[in-house]
Amino acid sequence: MTELLTALRLNMTNVANPAAPHGDRYRAALEMAEFADHSGLTAISGEEHHLAATGWLPSPLLLAAAVAGRTRRIRISINALIVPLYDPIRLAEDIAVLDNLAQGRFSFVAGMGYRPEEYRAVGKEWSRRGALMDRCLSVLLKAWGDEPFEYDGAVVNVTPKPHTRPHPFFFVGGMTVAAARRAARFGLPFSPPMAMPELVTVYTDELRKHGKTGFAYYPENGSTVTLLHPDPDEAWSRYGEFIMNEAVEYSGWKRDGVPRPNEAPAASVADLRRLNNVEILTPDQLLAQIHGGRKDIVMNPLVGGLPIDEGWASLHRLVDEVLPNV
């Protein structure tokens, strides 16, 4: 059987109340990360958003560093990091330190984002996002090299250098032709968030044109999230409202002309369940899918304010009832 990829998604969404407390949930996230590491899961991931009513993770590098300090083997990824929002030199330093903490276990998807308000919040021009993205990628790659380079009229040499050479592993993400071309132009791997063969074709053609090599990767099940419960109908009736917290906010960020995974809105828990962006399965149902060839499992045990005890129960079902039988 092909190796099963098991990921813990920690995007830290809560109930849709900006004043909601988050401390216990962040502490639980670190405990879950440590448990996942000890239990042999493959990866821990998060993604960056700002100004979210649910508290959607705005500081993924901080959380990744905390996770790195609590784990020893598991990979840590940010899918995606909105790089144009950062000062490029400071971002290069932060990632270099994180890569040293994680001893090469950290990776990220460099994304551009799709919400103008996130750019306004940090004084960046939405209309210049493509140029900002290109500049940041260029500076990161130079900063992690061994030689000083010119930056804004001065010669700089960013330290410390990362643990991973020649640089920390990262993809260029996106769902547009421009994103595929950008990844190829920089000679970086490309990661759309779901299967998009037409963009992969653009990417491979551009690699050939620029004389570069690379590859494309996307998750088998797109952005599908799995939770486990002995009675999925009961779980949806009791906990569907928490899953809705995240789904409703994400749907509210839809922009014309900006494609995203899981785009269809859900007006009710029943609608959300039919869309299957989040699935609640019994352990036996998941095992049947794995034995039928499923290769990826992503679990978000703290989704939308889901009670911490329920999140732990779902994670334990994966570790105690599913993985030993794979």
C-alpha positions in Angstrom: 0.0 0.0 0.0 1.2 3.5 -0.8 2.3 5.5 2.2 -0.7 7.2 4.0 -0.3 10.9 4.5 -1.9 12.1 7.8 -2.0 15.8 8.6 -3.2 17.8 11.6 -4.7 21.1 10.4 -4.4 23.8 13.0 -5.9 27.0 11.4 -7.3 28.0 14.9 -10.8 29.1 13.8 -13.1 29.6 16.7 -16.7 30.8 17.1 -17.4 33.9 15.0 -16.9 36.4 17.8 -13.8 38.6 17.7 -13.9 38.8 21.5 -14.0 35.0 22.0 -11.2 33.6 24.2 -8.5 31.6 22.5 -5.9 30.7 25.1 -7.1 27.2 25.9 -7.4 26.4 22.3 -3.9 27.4 21.4 -2.6 25.4 24.4 -4.6 22.4 23.2 -3.2 22.9 19.7 0.3 22.5 21.0 -0.6 19.4 23.0 -2.3 17.9 20.0 0.8 18.6 17.9 3.0 16.8 20.4 0.5 13.9 20.5 0.5 13.8 16.7 4.3 13.7 16.6 4.5 10.9 19.1 1.8 9.0 17.2 3.5 9.0 13.9 1.3 11.5 11.9 3.0 12.9 8.8 2.5 16.7 9.1 1.0 19.6 10.9 -0.3 22.5 8.8 -1.9 25.9 9.1 -2.7 28.8 6.9 -2.7 32.5 7.2 -5.6 34.9 7.3 -6.1 38.3 8.9 -9.0 40.3 10.5 -11.2 37.2 10.8 -14.1 37.1 13.1 -13.3 33.5 13.9 -9.7 34.4 14.8 -8.4 32.4 11.7 -4.6 32.1 12.3 -2.9 35.5 11.6 0.6 34.6 12.8 1.4 31.1 11.4 5.2 31.5 11.8 4.7 32.0 15.6 2.5 28.9 15.8 4.9 26.9 13.6 7.8 27.9 15.9 5.9 26.8 19.0 5.0 23.5 17.3 8.6 23.0 16.3 9.6 23.3 20.0 7.1 20.7 21.1 7.9 18.1 18.3 10.8 16.2 17.0 9.9 14.3 13.8 6.7 15.6 12.2 6.8 18.0 9.3 5.4 21.5 9.8 3.9 23.4 6.9 2.1 26.7 6.3 -0.4 26.4 3.4 -0.3 29.3 2.5 1.9 32.1 3.8 0.9 35.5 2.3 4.4 36.6 1.6 3.6 40.1 0.0 2.3 41.2 3.4 5.8 41.0 5.0 9.0 42.9 4.9 11.2 40.6 2.8 14.3 40.8 4.9 12.4 40.3 8.2 10.6 37.3 6.6 13.8 35.8 5.5 15.2 36.1 9.0 12.1 34.7 10.7 12.0 31.7 8.4 15.7 31.0 8.7 15.3 30.9 12.5 12.3 28.7 12.3 14.1 26.4 9.9 16.9 26.1 12.4 14.5 25.4 15.2 12.7 22.7 13.2 16.0 21.3 11.8 14.6 21.2 8.2 11.1 20.0 9.0 9.4 23.3 8.1 8.0 24.1 4.6 5.5 26.6 3.3 3.4 27.5 0.3 4.1 31.1 -0.8 0.7 32.6 -1.5 -0.4 36.0 -2.7 -3.8 36.2 -0.9 -7.1 37.3 -2.3 -8.5 39.8 0.2 -7.7 43.6 -0.3 -8.5 44.3 3.3 -5.5 42.2 4.4 -3.2 44.4 2.3 -4.7 47.6 3.6 -4.3 46.5 7.2 -0.5 46.4 6.7 -0.1 49.4 4.4 0.4 47.4 1.2 -1.1 48.2 -2.1 -3.5 45.6 -3.4 -2.9 46.7 -7.0 0.8 45.9 -6.7 0.4 42.5 -5.2 2.1 40.7 -8.2 5.1 42.9 -8.1 5.3 42.6 -4.3 5.2 38.8 -4.6 8.0 38.7 -7.2 10.2 41.0 -5.1 9.7 39.1 -1.9 10.5 35.7 -3.6 13.6 37.2 -5.1 14.8 38.6 -1.8 14.1 35.4 0.1 16.2 33.3 -2.3 19.1 35.8 -2.2 18.9 36.3 1.6 19.3 32.6 2.2 22.3 32.3 -0.1 25.9 32.5 1.1 26.8 35.8 -0.6 25.9 39.4 0.4 23.5 41.1 -2.0 22.2 44.6 -2.8 18.9 45.5 -1.2 17.4 49.0 -1.5 20.8 50.6 -2.2 22.7 48.8 0.6 24.7 45.6 0.6 23.3 43.2 3.2 24.1 39.7 4.4 21.1 38.1 6.2 22.0 35.9 9.1 21.6 33.2 10.4 21.5 31.1 7.4 18.8 28.4 7.3 19.5 24.8 8.3 18.1 23.6 5.0 20.4 24.3 2.0 20.3 25.9 -0.4 17.1 27.3 1.3 14.0 26.1 3.2 11.7 24.0 1.1 8.7 25.9 -0.3 6.2 26.0 -3.1 4.6 28.8 -5.0 0.9 28.4 -4.6 -2.1 29.7 -6.5 -5.0 28.9 -8.8 -4.2 31.1 -11.8 -2.0 31.0 -14.9 0.1 33.8 -13.5 0.8 31.7 -10.4 1.9 28.7 -12.4 4.1 30.9 -14.6 5.6 32.6 -11.5 6.6 29.2 -10.0 8.2 28.1 -13.2 10.1 31.4 -13.7 11.6 31.1 -10.2 12.3 27.4 -10.7 10.2 26.5 -7.6 7.7 23.7 -7.2 4.1 24.6 -7.8 1.2 23.8 -5.4 -2.4 24.5 -6.4 -4.8 23.7 -3.6 -6.6 21.0 -5.6 -6.2 19.1 -8.9 -5.9 21.7 -11.7 -4.3 19.8 -14.7 -4.5 22.8 -17.0 -2.4 24.9 -14.7 0.1 22.0 -14.2 0.4 21.9 -18.0 1.1 25.7 -18.1 3.7 25.2 -15.3 5.6 22.4 -17.0 5.6 24.3 -20.3 7.0 27.3 -18.6 9.7 25.3 -16.9 10.8 24.0 -20.2 10.8 27.5 -21.7 13.0 28.8 -18.9 15.3 25.8 -18.9 14.4 24.9 -15.3 13.2 21.8 -13.5 10.4 21.4 -10.9 7.3 19.6 -10.0 3.7 20.2 -9.0 1.9 18.9 -6.0 -1.7 19.1 -4.8 -3.6 17.2 -2.1 -5.5 14.2 -3.3 -8.7 15.3 -1.7 -8.3 19.0 -2.3 -9.2 20.8 0.9 -11.4 18.1 2.4 -11.2 17.8 6.2 -12.1 14.6 8.1 -13.4 14.2 11.6 -14.2 10.8 13.2 -17.2 9.9 15.3 -19.0 6.6 16.0 -22.3 8.2 14.9 -21.8 10.7 12.1 -25.5 11.7 12.1 -25.3 12.6 15.8 -22.0 14.4 15.3 -23.4 16.6 12.6 -26.5 17.5 14.7 -24.3 18.4 17.7 -21.3 19.9 16.1 -22.3 21.0 12.6 -22.7 24.6 13.9 -19.0 24.8 14.7 -18.0 23.6 11.3 -20.4 26.2 9.8 -18.5 29.0 11.7 -15.5 28.4 9.5 -17.4 27.7 6.3 -19.6 30.8 6.5 -16.6 33.1 7.1 -14.7 31.5 4.2 -17.6 31.8 1.9 -18.0 35.5 2.8 -14.5 36.2 1.4 -15.5 35.1 -2.1 -14.4 37.5 -4.8 -15.5 37.5 -8.4 -12.8 36.3 -10.7 -10.7 34.8 -7.9 -11.1 31.0 -7.9 -10.8 29.1 -4.6 -11.3 25.5 -3.4 -14.6 24.7 -1.6 -16.2 27.7 -3.2 -19.8 26.7 -3.0 -21.6 28.4 -0.1 -23.7 26.5 2.4 -26.9 28.0 3.8 -27.3 25.3 6.5 -25.5 22.4 8.2 -27.4 20.1 5.9 -26.0 21.9 2.8 -22.5 21.8 4.2 -22.7 18.1 4.8 -23.9 17.5 1.3 -20.9 19.5 -0.1 -18.5 17.1 1.6 -15.8 19.8 2.2 -15.9 18.5 5.8 -16.7 14.8 6.3 -17.5 13.1 9.5 -16.9 9.3 9.2 -16.8 6.4 11.5 -13.3 4.8 11.9 -14.5 1.8 10.0 -15.7 4.0 7.1 -12.3 5.7 6.9 -10.5 2.4 7.0 -12.6 1.1 4.1 -11.6 4.2 2.1 -7.9 3.7 3.0 -8.1 0.1 2.0 -9.8 1.2 -1.2 -6.8 3.4 -2.1 -7.3 6.7 -0.2 -3.9 8.3 0.5 -4.5 11.6 2.3 -6.2 12.4 5.6 -6.4 15.9 7.0 -8.0 16.4 10.4 -8.9 19.8 11.9 -9.8 18.9 15.5 -10.4 22.5 16.6 -12.5 23.7 13.6 -14.7 26.6 14.2 -14.8 26.4 18.0 -15.4 22.7 18.1 -15.2 21.7 21.8 -11.7 20.7 22.7 -12.7 17.4 24.2 -14.5 16.5 21.0 -11.4 17.4 19.0 -9.3 15.2 21.1 -11.8 12.3 20.8 -11.6 12.6 17.0 -7.8 12.6 17.0 -7.7 9.6 19.3 -10.0 7.7 17.0 -7.6 8.3 14.2 -4.6 7.2 16.2 -6.1 4.4 18.3 -8.7 2.9 15.9 -7.6 3.7 12.3 -3.8 3.9 12.0 -3.1 0.5 13.8 -5.2 -1.2 11.2 -3.7 0.4 8.1 
